[in-house]
Amino acid sequence: MIVTGFHASRTHKLTPGQKTANRVLAVGRAPVEHGFAHLKNWRILTKLRTDPARATRLLRALLVLTSLEVNR
């Protein structure tokens, strides 16, 4: 299931409730999008051809390294 926000147009303005719903959705989506953006910095992932279990271990290691770098 894909959850999308409310869209305004020239003739249809968003209600305060719709604006709040969009804000809540954005707050939940932002960390995920930032995480994917950080993972794209690792060039090794562009040519990754390996067993999924090994890829999972590699991604976990990269996540640790990325969080150490971001929290510096």
Secondary structure, DSSP 8 states (H G I E B T S, - for coil): ---------SS----HHHHHHHHHHHHHHHHHHHHHHHHTT-GGGGG--S-HHHHHHHHHHHHHHHHHHHT-
